[in-house]
Amino acid sequence: MSRICDLTGKKSIVGNNVSFSNKKTKRRFNPNLQMKKFFLPETGEWITLKVSTSALRTINKKGISACINQVLKTGKL
């Protein structure tokens, strides 16, 4: 299962764990993704998207239709 947001394209990034002795080991920072169902009033159907919580805030502000149209038009939210 990929950890990529369907709308914004956010994905995992790599960084370091730093111990008290300043030893560094690799770790991953995963985005906060949620599976969410949205209703599209134009088509009358439900869609399920894996979106980040920042994308959810944008959807609450603009609406799902505007966000999907913007992603289809420009490629990003």
C-alpha positions as CSV (number, residue, x, y, z in Angstrom):
1,M,0.0,0.0,0.0
2,S,1.6,3.2,-1.1
3,R,1.8,6.2,1.3
4,I,1.0,8.9,-1.3
5,C,-1.8,11.4,-1.1
6,D,-4.2,11.1,-4.0
7,L,-4.7,14.9,-4.3
8,T,-1.5,16.6,-3.2
9,G,1.0,13.9,-4.0
10,K,2.6,14.1,-0.5
11,K,4.7,11.1,0.2
12,S,7.3,9.8,2.7
13,I,10.5,11.6,3.2
14,V,13.8,10.4,4.7
15,G,15.6,11.8,7.7
16,N,17.8,10.8,10.6
17,N,17.1,9.6,14.1
18,V,19.6,11.3,16.3
19,S,20.5,9.6,19.6
20,F,21.9,11.2,22.7
21,S,25.4,10.3,21.6
22,N,24.7,12.0,18.3
23,K,24.7,8.7,16.3
24,K,22.5,9.0,13.3
25,T,20.3,6.3,11.8
26,K,17.9,6.5,8.9
27,R,14.2,6.9,9.5
28,R,11.1,7.8,7.5
29,F,8.6,10.6,8.0
30,N,5.3,9.4,6.8
31,P,2.5,11.8,5.8
32,N,-0.7,11.8,7.9
33,L,-3.0,10.0,5.4
34,Q,-6.7,9.1,5.9
35,M,-9.0,7.0,3.8
36,K,-12.1,9.1,3.2
37,K,-15.3,8.7,1.2
38,F,-16.6,11.8,-0.6
39,F,-19.9,12.4,-2.4
40,L,-19.8,14.0,-5.8
41,P,-23.1,15.8,-6.3
42,E,-22.5,16.3,-10.1
43,T,-22.3,12.6,-10.8
44,G,-24.3,11.4,-7.8
45,E,-21.7,8.9,-6.7
46,W,-19.3,8.2,-3.8
47,I,-15.5,8.1,-4.3
48,T,-12.9,6.9,-1.8
49,L,-9.6,8.8,-1.7
50,K,-6.5,8.5,0.4
51,V,-5.8,12.1,1.4
52,S,-3.6,13.9,3.7
53,T,-5.1,15.9,6.6
54,S,-3.9,19.2,5.0
55,A,-5.8,18.2,1.9
56,L,-8.9,17.5,4.0
57,R,-8.7,21.1,5.3
58,T,-8.5,22.4,1.7
59,I,-11.5,20.2,0.8
60,N,-13.5,21.6,3.7
61,K,-12.7,25.1,2.6
62,K,-13.1,24.8,-1.2
63,G,-15.3,21.7,-1.7
64,I,-14.4,18.4,-3.2
65,S,-15.5,19.3,-6.8
66,A,-13.3,22.4,-6.9
67,C,-10.3,20.4,-5.5
68,I,-10.7,17.6,-8.0
69,N,-11.1,20.0,-10.9
70,Q,-8.0,21.9,-9.8
71,V,-6.0,18.6,-9.6
72,L,-7.1,17.6,-13.0
73,K,-6.3,21.0,-14.5
74,T,-2.9,21.8,-12.9
75,G,-1.8,18.4,-11.5
76,K,-1.6,19.6,-7.9
77,L,-3.8,21.0,-5.2
